[in-house]
Each structure stands twice: as structure tokens, then as C-alpha cells.
Amino acid sequence: MAAIPFDIAHDLGRDEARRRIAAGLPKLARHIPGGGTVDADWTGPDTLALAIVAMGQKVAVDMTVGDADVRGTVRVPMMLAMMSGPIADFVKTSAEKMLAK
């Protein structure tokens, strides 16, 4: 499994960044190429675990919302290893859009 870290700086503060990410999650599944599902679980007050399932494959994303950044890791199964870069970019870009003002 390929693990790709990401770090997104923001100036929203922890609470607003968390609120925006939570509000954007329902829209995420609509943007998965080929369709898919997104299961989100806040495992702590500022820690989110996502399971993105598309075409029978599961991509796991863990992220922690901080006061000035969102840090996370995208874990891509070996079946999708050749696409791990674009998949990680999709996750990071989606999070950046959720945080945008």
C-alpha cells in the first residue's frame, strides 16, 4: 500500500477549518471519477478517517485539522499504485477547495 502524506496550510483556525471540511464531505463522492462512496468518521475532535471506495478499491485517508494546517496521509492499495499520485492530488485538491474562502 502506497502512503502519500499531504499538508495544507490555512488561516481559518481549527474550528472553521473543521466545519468547512465537514460541510464539504457530502459533495466529495459526486466528484469521484466513475462514481464511488465516501465514508467519513471523526475519530477525535480534530481527526478524520475517510474511506473512499471506487471501482471495488478502497483508498483510506487520515487527516488532522490544526489551527493553521490540515495534515494527512492518503493510503492507496497496490492495485491502484500506478495512480497513487493522481489519487493523492485529487484528495489534497478536494480538501483545499473545502478550505477555500
C-alpha positions, 0 to 999 in steps of 0.5 A, spaced: 500 500 500 502 506 497 502 512 503 502 519 500 502 524 506 499 531 504 499 538 508 495 544 507 496 550 510 490 555 512 488 561 516 481 559 518 483 556 525 481 549 527 474 550 528 472 553 521 477 549 518 473 543 521 466 545 519 468 547 512 471 540 511 465 537 514 460 541 510 464 539 504 464 531 505 457 530 502 459 533 495 466 529 495 463 522 492 459 526 486 466 528 484 469 521 484 471 519 477 466 513 475 462 514 481 464 511 488 462 512 496 465 516 501 465 514 508 467 519 513 468 518 521 471 523 526 475 519 530 477 525 535 475 532 535 480 534 530 481 527 526 478 524 520 478 517 517 475 517 510 474 511 506 473 512 499 471 506 495 471 506 487 471 501 482 471 495 488 478 499 491 478 502 497 483 508 498 483 510 506 485 517 508 487 520 515 487 527 516 488 532 522 485 539 522 490 544 526 489 551 527 493 553 521 494 546 517 490 540 515 495 534 515 494 527 512 496 521 509 492 518 503 493 510 503 492 507 496 492 499 495 497 496 490 492 495 485 491 502 484 499 504 485 500 506 478 495 512 480 497 513 487 499 520 485 493 522 481 489 519 487 493 523 492 492 530 488 485 529 487 484 528 495 489 534 497 485 538 491 478 536 494 480 538 501 483 545 499 477 547 495 473 545 502 478 550 505 477 555 500 474 562 502 
